[in-house]
Structure formats: structure tokens, C-alpha cells
Amino acid sequence: MGKEITLEIGGMTCASCANSLKKAFSDLEGVVKAEVNFANGYAYIEYENEDLEIEDFRDAVESTGYDFKGVKGENKERSFDVEGMTCASCAKSIEESLEGIDGVEEANVNFGTEKARVLYDGNKVSGDEFKKAVEDAGYSIKTDEVRDEVKKVLRRTKIGWLITAPMFAWMLPSMLFGITWPNEFLFNTGMLVLSTLVLTLAGKETFKSAINSLSHGSANMDVLIALGAFSGYLTGILTFFTPLLNFSGVGAMIMTFHVTGRYIEERAKGRASEAIEKLMELEASTATVIEDGEEKEVSVDKIEPGDVMLVRPGEKIPTDGEVVDGFSAVDESMVSGESVPVEK
């Protein structure tokens, strides 16, 4: 009988990364199907080999140069920053609220560092529940991983443009009108120094990703950017020894445009994640199931095919299903865009 597993993977930056991982999984004996989504960081694998273990999948991920974060749904540990605490009593209140979530095994909140650490069952708990528990206690979570990543890329983008903009202005007279600077040594030295700052400060993560990818025998998008930027930078060094034109400034521009694109991409992903979170908040977390003529409230993930649910007027519909008795009108505007409730 076939098995399925969903893995969480870090370090992917483009579709090429996903393809490299997909090939690594497909090479494992017994893997029937492998799909990798670099946008959400998940790999979905179907396999028939009973001997395949988690370590085999971990080795496949790490051998390709990416980070194995674990299996989606298994016990996990998560840390996040909490704001609004004023004393140790605040931390205790948040701990009690977090431990009240079904599936949370342990919660520790440190008032001094303003950090919370939660050990939980990934099959039962979602990230939204942590946020709600903290807010129910009267506090709030500062940021999440997506927003942190956006801030990091934005910082690199700002550094890149702060240095690249004056470089571009310096190069413009030569590019447009063929004007050469009186002191060519000073021009070449200045360009090399400024481009060095761009590549080391704004482009550090890109070069790390490229080197990591090449060391594992694959080439992602960062490899192409790194090659282009470094080739231009190399001419800035060689121009002191050979009659070459100095294109180190162009190398800096390539890197700055790249990190700008990464920022736009991360910001779009962040907005998409927020939209998904808001949609998830609209879904029901519990359902009223009728068992032996009695009503029983259960978690949505405990509903099984064939269960009969009772949905009262105004309540959220827990799952897709078939109306076996009763009559009402359902608001399907979120799905179809139709504003008029549909009769069921």
C-alpha cells in the first residue's frame, strides 16, 4: 500500500531549486511521485518502499544543499516574540493560555527576552492558534518568519541602492557622452571599492546560496546572478593590470536589481500568506456531530466520511458535504463571488 509524506524544506529560492530536490527524491527507490513547491517550502512525496525512512528523505534534501526542517504534522518546536509584557506574571498568563491549546505539550515564556517557546503536535495545532492564545491573554506576537524575511531583503535592497545610485551617477557621463575622467586610477579604484561593498553587504546571501548550490552539483538562479555580478566585478580588478574596461559598477547593478526583485517577491509572498491566514480564520474549528441521536461537539479534523453534522443558522459550515435534512441559504460569496445567499 502506498504512503504519503509532506516535508518542510528551507533554503529554496527558485523553481530550479525545486527541480533539483524533485530529482533527488525521484532517485530514491520506491518513490512514485514527488512534487516540490519552492513558494511554500513543502515537498509532497508518494512512495511504496516500506524500507524508506525519514533519514533517507533528510539525506536527499541535505545532499542537494537545502535545509530539512522536518515532516509536516509531526511534533514541532516554535519560538516567537511577544510584546506587551511588563512582569513575570504576564509571562505566566501567556504560558497558561498557550498550554490550554489542544495539542500543545509544553509552553515556556521568558519575560526578560520577550520570547515564547512552544512544543506542539503539528497534526493538531496551527500557527493561528498561537496568535489567538497570546491575544486572548491580552498580548500580541511581534512578527512572523515571513515578515522577518521581508525586512532582511529590504535591508539588503536599501544598502544596494544607497551605494549603487552614486556609482550609476558617476558612470553616466562616460556611458552617455563618452566623457573620460581625468584621473582614471581614482575612477577605477572608487568603482572597485563601491562594488565590493555592494557584493559583500547586499549580495552576501546570494553568493552563499550560489556556492551551496554548486557544491552539491546543481545550479539555481543565484548561481547565474553571482556569475554575472562577479564577472563584472573581476574586470574592475583586471583593469589595473590589463587594458580592460572597468565593468565592476555593472556587476554591482546586477546584484542590486536582483535583491530588489527578491524584495518584491518576498513582499508578494508575505501578502499572500497574510491573505491565506485571514481565509483560514474564516473556517470553523469545531463541528456539531450527531451520534446516536445526541449532539456532540468535536474538532474539525476528527470528522470522518459518513458523519452527520448539525449546522445552525449563522454558524460556519465545517466541511464540504451533502444536505440530508433541512433547508437554508448559504453565503458562498467567498468562493463564487455571488453576493446573494444560495438555497440549499
C-alpha positions in Angstrom: 0.0 0.0 0.0 1.4 3.4 -1.0 2.4 6.0 1.6 2.4 9.8 1.5 4.6 12.3 3.3 4.9 16.1 3.3 8.3 17.6 4.2 9.2 21.1 5.2 12.3 22.4 3.4 14.3 25.6 3.8 16.7 27.5 1.5 14.8 27.2 -1.8 14.9 30.5 -3.8 13.6 29.5 -7.3 12.0 26.8 -9.4 15.4 25.4 -10.2 15.9 24.6 -6.5 12.6 22.7 -6.5 13.6 20.8 -9.6 16.9 19.7 -8.0 15.0 18.4 -5.0 12.4 16.7 -7.1 15.1 14.8 -8.9 16.8 13.8 -5.6 13.5 12.4 -4.3 12.7 10.7 -7.5 16.1 8.9 -7.4 15.1 7.2 -4.1 14.0 3.6 -4.7 10.2 3.3 -4.3 9.3 6.9 -4.8 6.3 7.0 -7.1 5.7 10.7 -7.3 7.5 13.8 -5.9 6.3 17.4 -6.1 8.2 20.4 -4.6 6.8 23.9 -4.2 9.5 26.4 -3.5 7.0 29.2 -2.7 5.6 27.5 0.4 8.6 25.3 1.1 6.9 22.0 1.0 7.7 18.7 -0.7 4.8 16.2 -1.3 6.0 12.6 -1.8 4.2 9.3 -2.6 6.2 6.1 -2.1 5.8 2.4 -2.0 9.1 1.3 -0.4 8.4 0.2 3.2 12.2 0.5 3.9 12.3 4.2 3.2 12.7 6.2 6.4 12.7 9.9 7.4 16.5 9.8 7.4 16.5 8.8 3.7 14.5 11.9 2.8 16.7 14.1 5.1 19.8 12.8 3.3 18.2 13.5 -0.1 17.4 17.1 1.0 20.8 17.9 2.5 22.7 16.2 -0.3 21.1 18.7 -2.6 22.2 21.6 -0.5 18.9 22.6 1.3 17.7 22.6 4.9 15.5 19.7 6.2 13.0 21.3 8.6 11.1 18.2 9.3 7.9 16.3 8.5 4.7 18.4 8.3 2.4 17.3 11.1 4.9 15.8 13.5 5.8 17.2 16.9 7.4 20.6 16.4 9.0 23.4 18.3 8.3 27.0 17.6 9.6 30.3 19.0 8.2 33.7 18.6 8.5 37.2 20.1 5.8 38.5 22.4 5.2 42.2 23.1 3.2 43.9 25.9 4.6 42.0 28.9 5.5 44.1 31.9 6.3 41.4 34.6 6.7 37.7 35.2 3.0 37.4 35.9 2.4 38.4 32.2 4.6 35.5 31.0 2.8 33.1 33.3 -0.6 34.2 31.9 0.6 33.6 28.3 2.1 30.2 29.2 -1.3 29.1 30.6 -3.1 30.4 27.6 -0.8 28.5 25.2 -0.9 25.3 27.2 -4.7 25.5 27.0 -4.5 24.7 23.3 -5.3 21.1 22.4 -2.0 19.6 21.1 0.4 21.9 23.0 2.7 19.7 25.1 4.8 22.5 26.7 5.0 26.3 26.6 7.7 28.5 28.1 7.6 32.3 28.0 10.6 34.3 29.1 9.7 37.8 30.3 13.3 39.0 30.1 13.9 38.1 26.4 10.2 38.5 25.5 10.3 35.2 23.7 7.9 32.2 23.8 8.8 28.6 23.0 6.1 26.1 22.3 6.4 22.3 21.8 3.3 21.0 20.0 1.7 18.3 17.8 1.7 19.6 14.2 -1.3 17.4 13.4 -3.5 19.3 15.9 -2.2 22.9 16.1 -1.8 25.6 13.6 0.1 28.9 13.8 -3.1 30.9 14.0 -4.0 29.2 17.4 -0.8 30.5 19.0 -1.6 34.0 17.9 -5.2 33.8 19.2 -4.0 32.3 22.5 -1.5 35.1 23.0 -4.1 37.8 22.1 -6.7 36.1 24.4 -4.2 36.6 27.2 -4.0 40.3 26.4 -0.7 40.4 24.5 0.4 40.1 20.9 3.0 38.3 18.7 5.6 40.8 17.3 6.4 39.3 13.9 6.5 36.1 12.0 9.1 34.4 9.8 7.7 35.9 6.5 7.8 39.4 7.8 11.3 38.9 9.1 12.5 37.7 5.7 10.9 40.7 4.0 12.7 43.0 6.4 16.1 41.3 5.8 15.7 41.5 2.0 14.5 45.1 2.2 17.6 46.0 4.3 19.8 44.4 1.6 17.9 46.3 -1.1 18.4 49.6 0.6 22.1 49.0 1.1 22.4 48.1 -2.6 20.7 51.2 -3.9 22.4 53.5 -1.4 25.8 52.5 -2.9 24.7 51.8 -6.5 22.9 55.1 -7.1 26.0 57.3 -6.8 28.0 54.7 -8.8 25.5 55.0 -11.6 25.7 58.8 -11.5 29.4 58.6 -11.6 29.3 56.2 -14.7 26.6 58.1 -16.6 28.8 60.8 -18.3 31.0 58.1 -19.6 28.2 55.9 -20.7 26.1 58.6 -22.5 28.7 61.1 -23.8 32.0 59.2 -23.8 33.5 61.6 -21.2 36.5 60.1 -19.5 37.6 61.1 -16.0 40.9 63.0 -15.7 42.2 60.6 -13.0 41.4 57.1 -14.4 43.1 55.4 -11.4 40.9 57.2 -9.0 37.8 56.3 -11.0 38.7 52.6 -11.2 39.6 52.4 -7.6 36.4 54.1 -6.5 34.3 51.8 -8.6 36.0 48.7 -7.3 35.6 49.8 -3.7 32.0 50.7 -4.0 31.1 47.5 -6.0 32.9 45.5 -3.3 30.6 46.9 -0.7 27.5 46.1 -2.8 28.6 42.5 -3.4 29.6 41.8 0.2 26.8 43.6 2.0 23.8 43.3 -0.3 24.9 40.2 -2.2 26.3 38.1 0.6 23.3 35.8 0.8 23.1 35.4 -2.9 26.8 34.2 -3.1 26.2 31.9 -0.2 23.3 30.3 -1.9 25.2 30.0 -5.2 28.2 28.4 -3.6 26.0 26.0 -1.7 24.1 25.0 -4.8 27.3 24.5 -6.9 28.9 22.4 -4.1 26.0 20.0 -4.4 26.2 19.7 -8.2 23.3 21.8 -9.1 22.7 25.4 -10.3 19.9 27.7 -9.1 19.0 31.2 -10.1 21.5 32.6 -7.6 24.3 30.9 -9.4 23.5 32.9 -12.6 23.3 36.2 -10.7 26.5 35.5 -8.9 28.4 34.7 -12.1 27.1 37.8 -13.9 27.9 40.1 -10.9 31.3 38.6 -10.2 32.3 38.7 -13.9 31.7 42.4 -14.0 33.5 42.8 -10.6 36.5 40.9 -11.9 37.1 43.4 -14.7 37.5 46.1 -12.1 40.4 44.1 -10.7 42.0 43.2 -14.0 41.8 46.8 -15.3 44.8 47.7 -13.1 46.9 45.0 -14.9 45.4 44.9 -18.4 43.8 47.4 -20.8 40.3 46.2 -20.0 37.3 48.4 -19.4 36.0 48.5 -15.8 32.6 46.9 -15.5 32.7 46.4 -11.7 29.9 49.0 -11.4 27.7 46.9 -13.8 28.3 43.9 -11.5 27.1 45.9 -8.6 24.0 47.0 -10.6 23.2 43.3 -11.4 23.3 42.4 -7.7 21.2 45.4 -6.7 18.5 44.7 -9.3 18.5 41.1 -8.2 17.9 41.9 -4.5 15.3 44.4 -5.5 13.5 41.6 -7.3 13.8 39.3 -4.3 12.3 42.0 -2.1 9.3 42.4 -4.4 8.9 38.6 -4.5 9.1 38.2 -0.7 6.7 41.1 -0.1 4.2 39.4 -2.5 4.7 36.1 -0.7 4.1 37.8 2.6 0.9 39.4 1.4 -0.3 36.1 0.1 0.5 34.4 3.4 -1.5 37.1 5.3 -4.4 36.6 2.9 -4.3 32.8 3.4 -4.2 33.3 7.2 -7.3 35.6 7.1 -9.1 32.9 5.0 -8.1 30.2 7.4 -9.5 32.3 10.3 -12.9 32.1 8.5 -13.1 28.4 8.6 -14.7 26.5 11.5 -12.5 24.8 14.1 -15.3 22.6 15.6 -18.4 20.9 14.3 -21.6 19.5 16.0 -21.8 15.8 15.1 -25.0 13.8 15.8 -24.1 10.4 17.3 -26.9 8.0 18.4 -29.3 10.9 18.4 -27.2 13.1 20.6 -25.3 16.3 19.6 -21.5 16.2 20.2 -19.0 19.0 19.5 -15.8 17.7 18.0 -12.7 19.2 16.3 -13.0 19.5 12.5 -10.0 17.2 12.0 -11.9 14.4 13.8 -14.8 14.4 11.3 -15.0 11.3 9.2 -16.8 10.4 6.0 -20.4 9.5 6.8 -20.7 11.6 9.9 -23.9 13.7 10.1 -23.4 17.3 11.3 -25.8 19.9 12.5 -25.3 23.4 11.3 -27.4 26.0 12.9 -28.4 29.3 11.2 -25.4 31.7 11.3 -22.8 29.0 12.0 -19.9 28.3 9.8 -20.1 25.1 7.7 -17.2 22.9 8.9 -16.7 20.8 5.8 -18.0 20.1 2.3 -20.9 17.7 2.4 -24.4 16.7 1.3 -27.6 18.1 2.8 -29.5 15.1 4.2 -32.2 17.1 6.0 -33.3 20.7 6.5 -33.3 23.8 4.4 -31.4 27.1 4.5 -29.5 29.6 2.4 -25.7 29.7 2.4 -23.4 32.7 1.8 -20.9 31.4 -0.9 -19.6 34.9 -1.8 -16.0 33.9 -0.7 -16.0 31.1 -3.2 -18.1 32.2 -6.1 -18.3 36.0 -5.7 -22.1 35.7 -5.7 -23.4 38.1 -3.0 -26.9 36.6 -2.8 -27.1 33.6 -0.4 -27.7 30.3 -2.3 -30.5 28.0 -1.3 -29.6 24.5 0.0 
